[in-house]
Amino acid sequence: MTAPTGSLETRLLEAHALDDRTALVTLYAEAADTANNPTASGFYLTHAYVYALETAHPLADQLHARLVAEGRDA
């Protein structure tokens, strides 16, 4: 994926259309960081973690630690 342009929603849709799972990790993590409520944040963080596991992304451990800290995983 090229340099981020457009809204986060647009970038997520583009990454899905391209099946760019590496980009999806960082985009869903960004969505988690900017979500306006804890439920939405947890939803996006979970997606970031799943894509991180699928791609052996270096952020996988950090994302899992966040999920544990937020009580969303053990």
mmJSON file of the N, C-alpha and C atoms, coordinates in Angstrom:
{"data_MODEL":{"atom_site":{
"group_PDB":["ATOM","ATOM","ATOM","ATOM","ATOM","ATOM","ATOM","ATOM","ATOM","ATOM","ATOM","ATOM","ATOM","ATOM","ATOM","ATOM","ATOM","ATOM","ATOM","ATOM","ATOM","ATOM","ATOM","ATOM","ATOM","ATOM","ATOM","ATOM","ATOM","ATOM","ATOM","ATOM","ATOM","ATOM","ATOM","ATOM","ATOM","ATOM","ATOM","ATOM","ATOM","ATOM","ATOM","ATOM","ATOM","ATOM","ATOM","ATOM","ATOM","ATOM","ATOM","ATOM","ATOM","ATOM","ATOM","ATOM","ATOM","ATOM","ATOM","ATOM","ATOM","ATOM","ATOM","ATOM","ATOM","ATOM","ATOM","ATOM","ATOM","ATOM","ATOM","ATOM","ATOM","ATOM","ATOM","ATOM","ATOM","ATOM","ATOM","ATOM","ATOM","ATOM","ATOM","ATOM","ATOM","ATOM","ATOM","ATOM","ATOM","ATOM","ATOM","ATOM","ATOM","ATOM","ATOM","ATOM","ATOM","ATOM","ATOM","ATOM","ATOM","ATOM","ATOM","ATOM","ATOM","ATOM","ATOM","ATOM","ATOM","ATOM","ATOM","ATOM","ATOM","ATOM","ATOM","ATOM","ATOM","ATOM","ATOM","ATOM","ATOM","ATOM","ATOM","ATOM","ATOM","ATOM","ATOM","ATOM","ATOM","ATOM","ATOM","ATOM","ATOM","ATOM","ATOM","ATOM","ATOM","ATOM","ATOM","ATOM","ATOM","ATOM","ATOM","ATOM","ATOM","ATOM","ATOM","ATOM","ATOM","ATOM","ATOM","ATOM","ATOM","ATOM","ATOM","ATOM","ATOM","ATOM","ATOM","ATOM","ATOM","ATOM","ATOM","ATOM","ATOM","ATOM","ATOM","ATOM","ATOM","ATOM","ATOM","ATOM","ATOM","ATOM","ATOM","ATOM","ATOM","ATOM","ATOM","ATOM","ATOM","ATOM","ATOM","ATOM","ATOM","ATOM","ATOM","ATOM","ATOM","ATOM","ATOM","ATOM","ATOM","ATOM","ATOM","ATOM","ATOM","ATOM","ATOM","ATOM","ATOM","ATOM","ATOM","ATOM","ATOM","ATOM","ATOM","ATOM","ATOM","ATOM","ATOM","ATOM","ATOM","ATOM","ATOM","ATOM","ATOM","ATOM","ATOM","ATOM","ATOM","ATOM"],
"id":[1,2,3,4,5,6,7,8,9,10,11,12,13,14,15,16,17,18,19,20,21,22,23,24,25,26,27,28,29,30,31,32,33,34,35,36,37,38,39,40,41,42,43,44,45,46,47,48,49,50,51,52,53,54,55,56,57,58,59,60,61,62,63,64,65,66,67,68,69,70,71,72,73,74,75,76,77,78,79,80,81,82,83,84,85,86,87,88,89,90,91,92,93,94,95,96,97,98,99,100,101,102,103,104,105,106,107,108,109,110,111,112,113,114,115,116,117,118,119,120,121,122,123,124,125,126,127,128,129,130,131,132,133,134,135,136,137,138,139,140,141,142,143,144,145,146,147,148,149,150,151,152,153,154,155,156,157,158,159,160,161,162,163,164,165,166,167,168,169,170,171,172,173,174,175,176,177,178,179,180,181,182,183,184,185,186,187,188,189,190,191,192,193,194,195,196,197,198,199,200,201,202,203,204,205,206,207,208,209,210,211,212,213,214,215,216,217,218,219,220,221,222],
"type_symbol":["N","C","C","N","C","C","N","C","C","N","C","C","N","C","C","N","C","C","N","C","C","N","C","C","N","C","C","N","C","C","N","C","C","N","C","C","N","C","C","N","C","C","N","C","C","N","C","C","N","C","C","N","C","C","N","C","C","N","C","C","N","C","C","N","C","C","N","C","C","N","C","C","N","C","C","N","C","C","N","C","C","N","C","C","N","C","C","N","C","C","N","C","C","N","C","C","N","C","C","N","C","C","N","C","C","N","C","C","N","C","C","N","C","C","N","C","C","N","C","C","N","C","C","N","C","C","N","C","C","N","C","C","N","C","C","N","C","C","N","C","C","N","C","C","N","C","C","N","C","C","N","C","C","N","C","C","N","C","C","N","C","C","N","C","C","N","C","C","N","C","C","N","C","C","N","C","C","N","C","C","N","C","C","N","C","C","N","C","C","N","C","C","N","C","C","N","C","C","N","C","C","N","C","C","N","C","C","N","C","C","N","C","C","N","C","C","N","C","C","N","C","C"],
"label_atom_id":["N","CA","C","N","CA","C","N","CA","C","N","CA","C","N","CA","C","N","CA","C","N","CA","C","N","CA","C","N","CA","C","N","CA","C","N","CA","C","N","CA","C","N","CA","C","N","CA","C","N","CA","C","N","CA","C","N","CA","C","N","CA","C","N","CA","C","N","CA","C","N","CA","C","N","CA","C","N","CA","C","N","CA","C","N","CA","C","N","CA","C","N","CA","C","N","CA","C","N","CA","C","N","CA","C","N","CA","C","N","CA","C","N","CA","C","N","CA","C","N","CA","C","N","CA","C","N","CA","C","N","CA","C","N","CA","C","N","CA","C","N","CA","C","N","CA","C","N","CA","C","N","CA","C","N","CA","C","N","CA","C","N","CA","C","N","CA","C","N","CA","C","N","CA","C","N","CA","C","N","CA","C","N","CA","C","N","CA","C","N","CA","C","N","CA","C","N","CA","C","N","CA","C","N","CA","C","N","CA","C","N","CA","C","N","CA","C","N","CA","C","N","CA","C","N","CA","C","N","CA","C","N","CA","C","N","CA","C","N","CA","C","N","CA","C","N","CA","C","N","CA","C","N","CA","C","N","CA","C"],
"label_alt_id":[null,null,null,null,null,null,null,null,null,null,null,null,null,null,null,null,null,null,null,null,null,null,null,null,null,null,null,null,null,null,null,null,null,null,null,null,null,null,null,null,null,null,null,null,null,null,null,null,null,null,null,null,null,null,null,null,null,null,null,null,null,null,null,null,null,null,null,null,null,null,null,null,null,null,null,null,null,null,null,null,null,null,null,null,null,null,null,null,null,null,null,null,null,null,null,null,null,null,null,null,null,null,null,null,null,null,null,null,null,null,null,null,null,null,null,null,null,null,null,null,null,null,null,null,null,null,null,null,null,null,null,null,null,null,null,null,null,null,null,null,null,null,null,null,null,null,null,null,null,null,null,null,null,null,null,null,null,null,null,null,null,null,null,null,null,null,null,null,null,null,null,null,null,null,null,null,null,null,null,null,null,null,null,null,null,null,null,null,null,null,null,null,null,null,null,null,null,null,null,null,null,null,null,null,null,null,null,null,null,null,null,null,null,null,null,null,null,null,null,null,null,null],
"label_comp_id":["MET","MET","MET","THR","THR","THR","ALA","ALA","ALA","PRO","PRO","PRO","THR","THR","THR","GLY","GLY","GLY","SER","SER","SER","LEU","LEU","LEU","GLU","GLU","GLU","THR","THR","THR","ARG","ARG","ARG","LEU","LEU","LEU","LEU","LEU","LEU","GLU","GLU","GLU","ALA","ALA","ALA","HIS","HIS","HIS","ALA","ALA","ALA","LEU","LEU","LEU","ASP","ASP","ASP","ASP","ASP","ASP","ARG","ARG","ARG","THR","THR","THR","ALA","ALA","ALA","LEU","LEU","LEU","VAL","VAL","VAL","THR","THR","THR","LEU","LEU","LEU","TYR","TYR","TYR","ALA","ALA","ALA","GLU","GLU","GLU","ALA","ALA","ALA","ALA","ALA","ALA","ASP","ASP","ASP","THR","THR","THR","ALA","ALA","ALA","ASN","ASN","ASN","ASN","ASN","ASN","PRO","PRO","PRO","THR","THR","THR","ALA","ALA","ALA","SER","SER","SER","GLY","GLY","GLY","PHE","PHE","PHE","TYR","TYR","TYR","LEU","LEU","LEU","THR","THR","THR","HIS","HIS","HIS","ALA","ALA","ALA","TYR","TYR","TYR","VAL","VAL","VAL","TYR","TYR","TYR","ALA","ALA","ALA","LEU","LEU","LEU","GLU","GLU","GLU","THR","THR","THR","ALA","ALA","ALA","HIS","HIS","HIS","PRO","PRO","PRO","LEU","LEU","LEU","ALA","ALA","ALA","ASP","ASP","ASP","GLN","GLN","GLN","LEU","LEU","LEU","HIS","HIS","HIS","ALA","ALA","ALA","ARG","ARG","ARG","LEU","LEU","LEU","VAL","VAL","VAL","ALA","ALA","ALA","GLU","GLU","GLU","GLY","GLY","GLY","ARG","ARG","ARG","ASP","ASP","ASP","ALA","ALA","ALA"],
"label_asym_id":["A","A","A","A","A","A","A","A","A","A","A","A","A","A","A","A","A","A","A","A","A","A","A","A","A","A","A","A","A","A","A","A","A","A","A","A","A","A","A","A","A","A","A","A","A","A","A","A","A","A","A","A","A","A","A","A","A","A","A","A","A","A","A","A","A","A","A","A","A","A","A","A","A","A","A","A","A","A","A","A","A","A","A","A","A","A","A","A","A","A","A","A","A","A","A","A","A","A","A","A","A","A","A","A","A","A","A","A","A","A","A","A","A","A","A","A","A","A","A","A","A","A","A","A","A","A","A","A","A","A","A","A","A","A","A","A","A","A","A","A","A","A","A","A","A","A","A","A","A","A","A","A","A","A","A","A","A","A","A","A","A","A","A","A","A","A","A","A","A","A","A","A","A","A","A","A","A","A","A","A","A","A","A","A","A","A","A","A","A","A","A","A","A","A","A","A","A","A","A","A","A","A","A","A","A","A","A","A","A","A","A","A","A","A","A","A","A","A","A","A","A","A"],
"label_entity_id":["1","1","1","1","1","1","1","1","1","1","1","1","1","1","1","1","1","1","1","1","1","1","1","1","1","1","1","1","1","1","1","1","1","1","1","1","1","1","1","1","1","1","1","1","1","1","1","1","1","1","1","1","1","1","1","1","1","1","1","1","1","1","1","1","1","1","1","1","1","1","1","1","1","1","1","1","1","1","1","1","1","1","1","1","1","1","1","1","1","1","1","1","1","1","1","1","1","1","1","1","1","1","1","1","1","1","1","1","1","1","1","1","1","1","1","1","1","1","1","1","1","1","1","1","1","1","1","1","1","1","1","1","1","1","1","1","1","1","1","1","1","1","1","1","1","1","1","1","1","1","1","1","1","1","1","1","1","1","1","1","1","1","1","1","1","1","1","1","1","1","1","1","1","1","1","1","1","1","1","1","1","1","1","1","1","1","1","1","1","1","1","1","1","1","1","1","1","1","1","1","1","1","1","1","1","1","1","1","1","1","1","1","1","1","1","1","1","1","1","1","1","1"],
"label_seq_id":[1,1,1,2,2,2,3,3,3,4,4,4,5,5,5,6,6,6,7,7,7,8,8,8,9,9,9,10,10,10,11,11,11,12,12,12,13,13,13,14,14,14,15,15,15,16,16,16,17,17,17,18,18,18,19,19,19,20,20,20,21,21,21,22,22,22,23,23,23,24,24,24,25,25,25,26,26,26,27,27,27,28,28,28,29,29,29,30,30,30,31,31,31,32,32,32,33,33,33,34,34,34,35,35,35,36,36,36,37,37,37,38,38,38,39,39,39,40,40,40,41,41,41,42,42,42,43,43,43,44,44,44,45,45,45,46,46,46,47,47,47,48,48,48,49,49,49,50,50,50,51,51,51,52,52,52,53,53,53,54,54,54,55,55,55,56,56,56,57,57,57,58,58,58,59,59,59,60,60,60,61,61,61,62,62,62,63,63,63,64,64,64,65,65,65,66,66,66,67,67,67,68,68,68,69,69,69,70,70,70,71,71,71,72,72,72,73,73,73,74,74,74],
"pdbx_PDB_ins_code":[null,null,null,null,null,null,null,null,null,null,null,null,null,null,null,null,null,null,null,null,null,null,null,null,null,null,null,null,null,null,null,null,null,null,null,null,null,null,null,null,null,null,null,null,null,null,null,null,null,null,null,null,null,null,null,null,null,null,null,null,null,null,null,null,null,null,null,null,null,null,null,null,null,null,null,null,null,null,null,null,null,null,null,null,null,null,null,null,null,null,null,null,null,null,null,null,null,null,null,null,null,null,null,null,null,null,null,null,null,null,null,null,null,null,null,null,null,null,null,null,null,null,null,null,null,null,null,null,null,null,null,null,null,null,null,null,null,null,null,null,null,null,null,null,null,null,null,null,null,null,null,null,null,null,null,null,null,null,null,null,null,null,null,null,null,null,null,null,null,null,null,null,null,null,null,null,null,null,null,null,null,null,null,null,null,null,null,null,null,null,null,null,null,null,null,null,null,null,null,null,null,null,null,null,null,null,null,null,null,null,null,null,null,null,null,null,null,null,null,null,null,null],
"Cartn_x":[0.849,0.0,0.889,0.49,1.266,1.055,1.645,1.512,0.035,-0.301,-1.699,-2.279,-3.403,-4.136,-5.603,-6.36,-7.786,-8.117,-9.398,-9.862,-9.433,-9.452,-9.115,-10.069,-11.339,-12.314,-11.963,-11.6,-11.226,-9.987,-9.01,-7.778,-8.046,-8.94,-9.309,-9.998,-10.919,-11.62,-10.655,-9.711,-8.72,-7.849,-7.411,-6.569,-7.331,-8.611,-9.422,-9.56,-9.812,-9.979,-8.716,-7.561,-6.278,-5.807,-6.564,-6.171,-4.779,-4.523,-3.237,-3.297,-3.054,-3.215,-2.184,-1.018,-0.016,-0.506,-1.047,-1.604,-2.787,-3.586,-4.746,-4.345,-3.202,-2.731,-2.602,-1.854,-1.606,-2.854,-3.662,-4.881,-5.884,-6.065,-6.974,-6.409,-5.093,-4.491,-4.745,-4.616,-4.918,-6.383,-7.265,-8.689,-8.946,-8.268,-8.417,-7.956,-6.86,-6.313,-7.209,-7.977,-8.783,-10.276,-10.67,-12.091,-12.626,-13.913,-14.504,-15.136,-15.022,-15.522,-14.767,-14.746,-13.967,-14.423,-15.708,-16.193,-15.663,-15.744,-15.224,-13.717,-13.033,-11.583,-11.212,-11.915,-11.646,-11.927,-12.979,-13.326,-12.183,-11.719,-10.644,-9.333,-9.056,-7.824,-7.803,-8.941,-9.034,-8.754,-9.317,-9.051,-7.569,-6.968,-5.535,-4.737,-5.09,-4.366,-4.544,-5.754,-5.996,-5.164,-5.18,-4.371,-2.881,-2.48,-1.072,-0.663,-1.528,-1.231,-1.144,-2.059,-2.077,-0.826,-0.228,0.919,2.234,2.221,3.422,4.002,3.113,3.482,4.233,5.25,6.019,5.211,4.049,3.223,2.324,2.335,1.408,1.514,2.716,2.869,2.37,2.672,2.231,0.702,0.105,-1.353,-1.997,-1.415,-1.95,-1.838,-0.723,-0.542,-1.608,-1.946,-3.005,-4.351,-4.642,-5.901,-5.979,-4.89,-4.854,-5.043,-4.336,-4.428,-5.847,-6.568,-7.941,-8.969,-8.488,-9.388,-10.134,-9.586,-10.247,-9.641,-8.575,-7.941,-7.182,-6.845,-6.138,-4.675],
"Cartn_y":[-1.178,0.0,1.233,2.252,3.481,4.302,5.478,6.357,6.601,6.664,6.837,8.143,8.058,9.236,8.982,10.036,9.882,9.505,9.321,8.991,7.577,7.337,5.999,4.963,5.302,4.365,4.031,5.04,4.825,3.954,4.213,3.42,1.974,1.764,0.395,-0.325,0.349,-0.263,-0.6,0.293,0.033,-1.172,-1.238,-2.357,-3.676,-3.662,-4.874,-5.256,-4.279,-4.555,-5.161,-4.736,-5.243,-6.483,-6.879,-7.967,-7.719,-6.459,-6.046,-6.207,-7.417,-7.74,-7.055,-6.8,-6.072,-4.652,-4.007,-2.667,-2.71,-3.768,-3.873,-3.907,-4.484,-4.495,-3.066,-2.254,-0.889,-0.014,-0.24,0.559,0.239,-1.042,-1.383,-0.937,-0.97,-0.444,1.058,1.761,3.196,3.437,2.626,2.758,2.529,1.558,1.301,2.505,3.115,4.269,5.493,5.6,6.803,6.581,5.373,5.078,5.931,6.253,7.141,6.418,5.095,4.37,3.051,2.507,1.295,0.071,-0.049,-1.197,-1.158,-0.012,0.133,-0.079,0.475,0.308,-1.166,-1.906,-3.334,-4.112,-3.742,-4.382,-4.208,-2.975,-2.704,-3.338,-3.301,-3.889,-5.4,-6.043,-7.478,-7.778,-6.969,-7.159,-6.962,-5.94,-5.708,-6.926,-7.488,-8.64,-9.872,-10.118,-11.274,-11.162,-9.994,-9.817,-9.9,-9.443,-9.552,-11.016,-11.828,-13.258,-13.907,-13.539,-14.132,-13.8,-12.651,-12.194,-12.276,-12.842,-12.873,-11.463,-10.498,-9.088,-8.832,-7.969,-7.693,-7.021,-6.476,-5.854,-6.849,-8.11,-9.087,-9.151,-9.231,-9.323,-8.061,-6.92,-5.651,-5.536,-5.929,-5.884,-6.842,-8.029,-8.985,-8.43,-7.811,-7.221,-6.159,-5.384,-4.378,-5.045,-6.111,-6.825,-7.385,-7.948,-8.485,-7.355,-6.25,-5.117,-4.554,-4.648,-4.141,-5.198,-6.376,-7.433,-8.116,-8.048,-8.636,-9.966,-10.384,-11.681,-12.057,-13.316,-13.782,-14.013],
"Cartn_z":[0.0,0.0,0.0,-0.702,-0.766,0.494,0.534,1.695,1.996,3.298,3.677,3.141,2.486,2.041,2.29,2.466,2.674,4.104,4.337,5.675,6.065,7.342,7.835,7.247,7.188,6.611,5.162,4.388,2.991,2.89,3.736,3.71,4.11,5.081,5.462,4.302,3.662,2.528,1.397,1.125,0.079,0.437,1.692,2.123,2.026,2.385,2.24,0.769,-0.078,-1.508,-2.107,-1.6,-2.091,-1.332,-0.309,0.591,1.163,1.525,2.091,3.606,4.061,5.477,6.365,5.844,6.624,6.898,5.891,6.087,7.045,6.976,7.856,9.325,9.636,11.028,11.531,10.82,11.294,11.194,10.184,10.054,11.157,11.47,12.567,13.914,14.081,15.311,15.414,14.305,14.286,14.631,14.078,14.38,15.864,16.459,17.894,18.703,18.275,18.995,18.898,17.84,17.622,17.842,18.221,18.445,19.586,19.496,20.496,21.678,21.725,22.896,23.042,24.258,24.517,23.721,23.451,22.69,21.265,20.634,19.273,19.261,20.243,20.322,20.423,21.269,21.414,20.141,19.442,18.171,17.171,17.005,16.05,16.491,17.78,18.289,18.049,18.233,17.968,16.5,15.614,14.183,13.875,14.459,14.236,14.672,15.814,16.343,15.448,14.988,14.116,12.839,12.22,11.006,11.324,12.494,12.892,13.024,13.595,13.705,12.33,11.447,10.108,9.301,9.575,8.779,9.537,10.738,11.593,11.733,11.928,12.026,13.332,13.302,14.517,15.634,15.334,16.37,17.105,16.715,17.298,18.818,19.349,20.807,21.503,20.934,21.516,21.484,20.386,20.282,21.279,21.42,22.393,23.809,24.122,25.45,25.722,24.729,24.893,25.144,24.399,24.608,26.024,26.509,27.871,28.879,28.697,29.621,29.683,28.581,28.53,28.921,29.355,29.793,28.663,27.45,26.286,25.873,26.55,26.308,27.571,27.671,28.872,28.579],
"occupancy":[1.0,1.0,1.0,1.0,1.0,1.0,1.0,1.0,1.0,1.0,1.0,1.0,1.0,1.0,1.0,1.0,1.0,1.0,1.0,1.0,1.0,1.0,1.0,1.0,1.0,1.0,1.0,1.0,1.0,1.0,1.0,1.0,1.0,1.0,1.0,1.0,1.0,1.0,1.0,1.0,1.0,1.0,1.0,1.0,1.0,1.0,1.0,1.0,1.0,1.0,1.0,1.0,1.0,1.0,1.0,1.0,1.0,1.0,1.0,1.0,1.0,1.0,1.0,1.0,1.0,1.0,1.0,1.0,1.0,1.0,1.0,1.0,1.0,1.0,1.0,1.0,1.0,1.0,1.0,1.0,1.0,1.0,1.0,1.0,1.0,1.0,1.0,1.0,1.0,1.0,1.0,1.0,1.0,1.0,1.0,1.0,1.0,1.0,1.0,1.0,1.0,1.0,1.0,1.0,1.0,1.0,1.0,1.0,1.0,1.0,1.0,1.0,1.0,1.0,1.0,1.0,1.0,1.0,1.0,1.0,1.0,1.0,1.0,1.0,1.0,1.0,1.0,1.0,1.0,1.0,1.0,1.0,1.0,1.0,1.0,1.0,1.0,1.0,1.0,1.0,1.0,1.0,1.0,1.0,1.0,1.0,1.0,1.0,1.0,1.0,1.0,1.0,1.0,1.0,1.0,1.0,1.0,1.0,1.0,1.0,1.0,1.0,1.0,1.0,1.0,1.0,1.0,1.0,1.0,1.0,1.0,1.0,1.0,1.0,1.0,1.0,1.0,1.0,1.0,1.0,1.0,1.0,1.0,1.0,1.0,1.0,1.0,1.0,1.0,1.0,1.0,1.0,1.0,1.0,1.0,1.0,1.0,1.0,1.0,1.0,1.0,1.0,1.0,1.0,1.0,1.0,1.0,1.0,1.0,1.0,1.0,1.0,1.0,1.0,1.0,1.0,1.0,1.0,1.0,1.0,1.0,1.0],
"B_iso_or_equiv":[0.0,0.0,0.0,0.0,0.0,0.0,0.0,0.0,0.0,0.0,0.0,0.0,0.0,0.0,0.0,0.0,0.0,0.0,0.0,0.0,0.0,0.0,0.0,0.0,0.0,0.0,0.0,0.0,0.0,0.0,0.0,0.0,0.0,0.0,0.0,0.0,0.0,0.0,0.0,0.0,0.0,0.0,0.0,0.0,0.0,0.0,0.0,0.0,0.0,0.0,0.0,0.0,0.0,0.0,0.0,0.0,0.0,0.0,0.0,0.0,0.0,0.0,0.0,0.0,0.0,0.0,0.0,0.0,0.0,0.0,0.0,0.0,0.0,0.0,0.0,0.0,0.0,0.0,0.0,0.0,0.0,0.0,0.0,0.0,0.0,0.0,0.0,0.0,0.0,0.0,0.0,0.0,0.0,0.0,0.0,0.0,0.0,0.0,0.0,0.0,0.0,0.0,0.0,0.0,0.0,0.0,0.0,0.0,0.0,0.0,0.0,0.0,0.0,0.0,0.0,0.0,0.0,0.0,0.0,0.0,0.0,0.0,0.0,0.0,0.0,0.0,0.0,0.0,0.0,0.0,0.0,0.0,0.0,0.0,0.0,0.0,0.0,0.0,0.0,0.0,0.0,0.0,0.0,0.0,0.0,0.0,0.0,0.0,0.0,0.0,0.0,0.0,0.0,0.0,0.0,0.0,0.0,0.0,0.0,0.0,0.0,0.0,0.0,0.0,0.0,0.0,0.0,0.0,0.0,0.0,0.0,0.0,0.0,0.0,0.0,0.0,0.0,0.0,0.0,0.0,0.0,0.0,0.0,0.0,0.0,0.0,0.0,0.0,0.0,0.0,0.0,0.0,0.0,0.0,0.0,0.0,0.0,0.0,0.0,0.0,0.0,0.0,0.0,0.0,0.0,0.0,0.0,0.0,0.0,0.0,0.0,0.0,0.0,0.0,0.0,0.0,0.0,0.0,0.0,0.0,0.0,0.0],
"pdbx_formal_charge":[null,null,null,null,null,null,null,null,null,null,null,null,null,null,null,null,null,null,null,null,null,null,null,null,null,null,null,null,null,null,null,null,null,null,null,null,null,null,null,null,null,null,null,null,null,null,null,null,null,null,null,null,null,null,null,null,null,null,null,null,null,null,null,null,null,null,null,null,null,null,null,null,null,null,null,null,null,null,null,null,null,null,null,null,null,null,null,null,null,null,null,null,null,null,null,null,null,null,null,null,null,null,null,null,null,null,null,null,null,null,null,null,null,null,null,null,null,null,null,null,null,null,null,null,null,null,null,null,null,null,null,null,null,null,null,null,null,null,null,null,null,null,null,null,null,null,null,null,null,null,null,null,null,null,null,null,null,null,null,null,null,null,null,null,null,null,null,null,null,null,null,null,null,null,null,null,null,null,null,null,null,null,null,null,null,null,null,null,null,null,null,null,null,null,null,null,null,null,null,null,null,null,null,null,null,null,null,null,null,null,null,null,null,null,null,null,null,null,null,null,null,null],
"auth_seq_id":[1,1,1,2,2,2,3,3,3,4,4,4,5,5,5,6,6,6,7,7,7,8,8,8,9,9,9,10,10,10,11,11,11,12,12,12,13,13,13,14,14,14,15,15,15,16,16,16,17,17,17,18,18,18,19,19,19,20,20,20,21,21,21,22,22,22,23,23,23,24,24,24,25,25,25,26,26,26,27,27,27,28,28,28,29,29,29,30,30,30,31,31,31,32,32,32,33,33,33,34,34,34,35,35,35,36,36,36,37,37,37,38,38,38,39,39,39,40,40,40,41,41,41,42,42,42,43,43,43,44,44,44,45,45,45,46,46,46,47,47,47,48,48,48,49,49,49,50,50,50,51,51,51,52,52,52,53,53,53,54,54,54,55,55,55,56,56,56,57,57,57,58,58,58,59,59,59,60,60,60,61,61,61,62,62,62,63,63,63,64,64,64,65,65,65,66,66,66,67,67,67,68,68,68,69,69,69,70,70,70,71,71,71,72,72,72,73,73,73,74,74,74],
"auth_comp_id":["MET","MET","MET","THR","THR","THR","ALA","ALA","ALA","PRO","PRO","PRO","THR","THR","THR","GLY","GLY","GLY","SER","SER","SER","LEU","LEU","LEU","GLU","GLU","GLU","THR","THR","THR","ARG","ARG","ARG","LEU","LEU","LEU","LEU","LEU","LEU","GLU","GLU","GLU","ALA","ALA","ALA","HIS","HIS","HIS","ALA","ALA","ALA","LEU","LEU","LEU","ASP","ASP","ASP","ASP","ASP","ASP","ARG","ARG","ARG","THR","THR","THR","ALA","ALA","ALA","LEU","LEU","LEU","VAL","VAL","VAL","THR","THR","THR","LEU","LEU","LEU","TYR","TYR","TYR","ALA","ALA","ALA","GLU","GLU","GLU","ALA","ALA","ALA","ALA","ALA","ALA","ASP","ASP","ASP","THR","THR","THR","ALA","ALA","ALA","ASN","ASN","ASN","ASN","ASN","ASN","PRO","PRO","PRO","THR","THR","THR","ALA","ALA","ALA","SER","SER","SER","GLY","GLY","GLY","PHE","PHE","PHE","TYR","TYR","TYR","LEU","LEU","LEU","THR","THR","THR","HIS","HIS","HIS","ALA","ALA","ALA","TYR","TYR","TYR","VAL","VAL","VAL","TYR","TYR","TYR","ALA","ALA","ALA","LEU","LEU","LEU","GLU","GLU","GLU","THR","THR","THR","ALA","ALA","ALA","HIS","HIS","HIS","PRO","PRO","PRO","LEU","LEU","LEU","ALA","ALA","ALA","ASP","ASP","ASP","GLN","GLN","GLN","LEU","LEU","LEU","HIS","HIS","HIS","ALA","ALA","ALA","ARG","ARG","ARG","LEU","LEU","LEU","VAL","VAL","VAL","ALA","ALA","ALA","GLU","GLU","GLU","GLY","GLY","GLY","ARG","ARG","ARG","ASP","ASP","ASP","ALA","ALA","ALA"],
"auth_asym_id":["A","A","A","A","A","A","A","A","A","A","A","A","A","A","A","A","A","A","A","A","A","A","A","A","A","A","A","A","A","A","A","A","A","A","A","A","A","A","A","A","A","A","A","A","A","A","A","A","A","A","A","A","A","A","A","A","A","A","A","A","A","A","A","A","A","A","A","A","A","A","A","A","A","A","A","A","A","A","A","A","A","A","A","A","A","A","A","A","A","A","A","A","A","A","A","A","A","A","A","A","A","A","A","A","A","A","A","A","A","A","A","A","A","A","A","A","A","A","A","A","A","A","A","A","A","A","A","A","A","A","A","A","A","A","A","A","A","A","A","A","A","A","A","A","A","A","A","A","A","A","A","A","A","A","A","A","A","A","A","A","A","A","A","A","A","A","A","A","A","A","A","A","A","A","A","A","A","A","A","A","A","A","A","A","A","A","A","A","A","A","A","A","A","A","A","A","A","A","A","A","A","A","A","A","A","A","A","A","A","A","A","A","A","A","A","A","A","A","A","A","A","A"],
"auth_atom_id":["N","CA","C","N","CA","C","N","CA","C","N","CA","C","N","CA","C","N","CA","C","N","CA","C","N","CA","C","N","CA","C","N","CA","C","N","CA","C","N","CA","C","N","CA","C","N","CA","C","N","CA","C","N","CA","C","N","CA","C","N","CA","C","N","CA","C","N","CA","C","N","CA","C","N","CA","C","N","CA","C","N","CA","C","N","CA","C","N","CA","C","N","CA","C","N","CA","C","N","CA","C","N","CA","C","N","CA","C","N","CA","C","N","CA","C","N","CA","C","N","CA","C","N","CA","C","N","CA","C","N","CA","C","N","CA","C","N","CA","C","N","CA","C","N","CA","C","N","CA","C","N","CA","C","N","CA","C","N","CA","C","N","CA","C","N","CA","C","N","CA","C","N","CA","C","N","CA","C","N","CA","C","N","CA","C","N","CA","C","N","CA","C","N","CA","C","N","CA","C","N","CA","C","N","CA","C","N","CA","C","N","CA","C","N","CA","C","N","CA","C","N","CA","C","N","CA","C","N","CA","C","N","CA","C","N","CA","C","N","CA","C","N","CA","C","N","CA","C","N","CA","C","N","CA","C","N","CA","C"],
"pdbx_PDB_model_num":[1,1,1,1,1,1,1,1,1,1,1,1,1,1,1,1,1,1,1,1,1,1,1,1,1,1,1,1,1,1,1,1,1,1,1,1,1,1,1,1,1,1,1,1,1,1,1,1,1,1,1,1,1,1,1,1,1,1,1,1,1,1,1,1,1,1,1,1,1,1,1,1,1,1,1,1,1,1,1,1,1,1,1,1,1,1,1,1,1,1,1,1,1,1,1,1,1,1,1,1,1,1,1,1,1,1,1,1,1,1,1,1,1,1,1,1,1,1,1,1,1,1,1,1,1,1,1,1,1,1,1,1,1,1,1,1,1,1,1,1,1,1,1,1,1,1,1,1,1,1,1,1,1,1,1,1,1,1,1,1,1,1,1,1,1,1,1,1,1,1,1,1,1,1,1,1,1,1,1,1,1,1,1,1,1,1,1,1,1,1,1,1,1,1,1,1,1,1,1,1,1,1,1,1,1,1,1,1,1,1,1,1,1,1,1,1,1,1,1,1,1,1]
}}}
